[in-house]
């Protein structure tokens, strides 16, 4: 069984670490502390220039939900167009209505735009806000979405693994199921074996200190406690360990070799 590992990256340096760790694909963002926002095209171009990674670019103009104004939607279409023109291998996005249901009109329009470039359309974890329901999955399939990122409607994919297994069994032949949130080197092998998914999404996160996160009377920290002077980064070592854990714990899994 071939397994694709996608690493969630917050920028160019994260992507370099993911590539060194042996990843084949990344989700490129900025603002990961807000759940991931649209990256710059300059960052995308550097990643494509300096790595062999497949890059799926986030299109999300703000945090705080997925029900957008007309102006926000226009900006998202423009951002997606520019990212696709700059070489993105796909776009990850999500649109909900105020009642929490899938916004089929906007999802369809974005999907058609992405497909006009021959690239991959991925609906992100906005799906989990509607519980990754059968109805939502059927709607995404009817709109020709290629892939759905989900934790099975739960806080983590591990907690939602029974639902993810159901999604894979029922819909896996019609849409790619990408399982994400809380998957790491310790649980990935068991998770894949239990659910049957062939794609997993992981942050492989570590932390790096920046002494300038705080001044005497001001703070730009976005976490508290021991990590208050730190920011999150992708770990090359954790990426490699995740890939090796999957090799060790799954049957006939094939990966691109990680550099030593």
N, C-alpha and C positions, 0 to 999 in steps of 0.2 A: 504494500500500500504506500503510494507516494504521499508525503506530507509536506505542505507548504507552510513555512513559518514566516509571518509578517511581523515586523518590529515597528512599534509606534514611536516615531521620532519627532522631536521638537525643533529640529534644525539641521544644518549641514554637518556639524560635528557629531551629532547623534547618528546621522546616516553613515558617516565614516566608521564609527564604532560598530554599528550593526553589520556593515560590510566586512570589516575585519573579523568579526565573530562568525561569519559564514552565512548570514541571512541572505535570502534571495529577493525579498521584497520588503518595502517599508511603506508605512502610511506617514506622509509628510505633513506636519502641522507647524503652527506656532502656538504659544499660549496654552501649553498642556495643562497648566494649573487651572485653566478654565474649561477643561474638557477637550481642548483642541480647536484652534481657529485656522483660518486660511493662511497658508505660508506665502512668502514673496516669490515671485517668478525667478528672481536672482538666486535665491537659495536652491530652487528646483534645478536651475541650469547648472549650478556647481555640482549638485549631487549626480546629475546625469553625465556630466563631463568627467568626473573623477571616480565613479564607481560603475559597476555593471548591474546595479540594482534596478528592479522594477519599482516604479514610484507611483503610488496612489496618493493624490493630493487632496487634502481636506478642503471643502468649501463650506465655511461657516463664519459668518461675519461678526458674531457675538456669542457670549455665553447666555445662560439663563433660559434655554428652551429652544423650540424648533418651529414656532408659529411666527412667520415673518410678515412684515409689511410689504407692500408693493415695491417700495424703494429698496428694501433689503433684498428682495427677490431679484430685482434688476441688477443689483450689484453682484449678486451671487452668479448670475448667468454671465456677466462680464468677466468676473474672476475666473470662472471655469473655462471660458473661451481662451483667456490669456494663458492659463496654466496648460491647457491642451496645446496651444500654439507653441509653448515653450518646451514641449516634449514630455509632459506627464503621461504616464501609461494608463491612467484612469483617474476618476474623481469619486470621492466619497462624500455623501451629502444625506440630508434627511429633512423631510417636510411633513409637518403635522398641522391639522386644523385645530381651532380653539377647543373643540370637543375631544381632542386627543386622538382622532382617527387619522389615517394616512391622507395627506393632501394629494389626491391622485392627479389633479391637473398639473400642479407644479412638479411633482415627481416625474410625470410623463414628459414634460417639456425639458427638464434637465437630462433625463435619460436619452431622449432623442438627440439633444445637442452632443452629448458624449459619444453616442454611437455614430454620429455624422463624421467624427474623427477616427472611427474605427477603434475606440478605446473602451475600457471597462467601466461600467456603471455600478457603483456600490452604495447601497443604502445602509447608513450607520445605525448606532444604537438608539436613535430615536425610536427604532422598532421596539425596544424594550419598554418604552413608555406606554405602549399599547399591549404589553405582555407577550410580545412575539406570538400573537394569536394566529390561528389558522386563517382567519379572514384577512389579516394584514399580509401574511405570506402569499395568499392567493392573489391579492391585489398587486403586490410587487411583481409576481410572476406574470400577471396579465399586462403589466406595463413594461415588460421585457428587461427588468433590472437583472443584472448578471450575478450579483453577489449580495448577501445580507450579513452584516456584522451583528452578532447578538450574544448576550449572556443568558439567553433563555428566559428573559424577563425578570431575572433576579440580580442582586447586587454584584455577584461574581458568576462567571461561567461554571465554576465548580459547584456552586449552590444550584445553578440552573441546568446541571448536566442531564438530568432525566428529560427535561423539556427539549434540550438540544438534541438528544438522541432521537426523540420523537420527530423533531423537525428534519433531521437528517434522513430518517427512514421514510417520511412522508413526502418531503419536498426536495430531497437532495439530488434527484435526477432532473429537476426542473430549474433549480437555482442553487448556486454555490452557497454553502453554509460556512461562514467564517466565525469561529467561536472566540470570544475575547472577554477579558477582564479577570484578573487574578490567576492567570495561567502562568506557571513558572517551571523551573527545572525540577522541582520536587513533585509536582502533580501532573505534568504534561503527558507523560507516558500512560499513566492510568486513565487520564481523561480521554485521550484518543482511543484507547482500547475499549473503554466503556461506551463512548458515544458514537464511534465510527466516523467522526468528522475527519476531513482530509486537509483542513486549513485551520490554523490557530493564529491568534493575534496576541502579542505580548509586549509589555513595555520594557522588560529586562532592565528595570530601573535601578540606578544607584544615585548617590548624592555627592555634590562637590561644593566646597566652601567658597564663599565670596565675602571677604571681610568688609566690603563696602555696602553690604546689604542693610546695615544699620549705621546711623550717625548718633550724635549725642542726644538729639531731640527728635529725630525722625527715623522711620523704618520703612524699608521697601520689601521686607520679608513677606512671603505669602504662606508660610507655615509657621507654627509656633513650637515652643519647646526646644528640644535638642537640635532640630533642623532649621531653626529660625534664621541662621546665617548661611543657608545652603540653597542650592537649586538642583532640580532633578536632571539626570543625564542618562543616556543609554550606556550600559556596561558591555564592553566587548567580551569580558569574561563570562558574564551571565548569559549573553547570547550564545556563546560557544557551549556553555554547560547545558543550556536548554536543548540545543541540537543534539548533543551527545546523550542526554537523558532520553530523548526520543529514539535515538538509534538503539540504545541499550534495552528499552522497555517495549518497543513495538516490533512487530514481525515484518520483515522484508520492507523496511522503510528506506527510501532512497533520498539522499540530500546531495547538494553541491558540497564538496569537501571544504571545510573551514581551514584557513591558513594557520600554520603552526606558529 
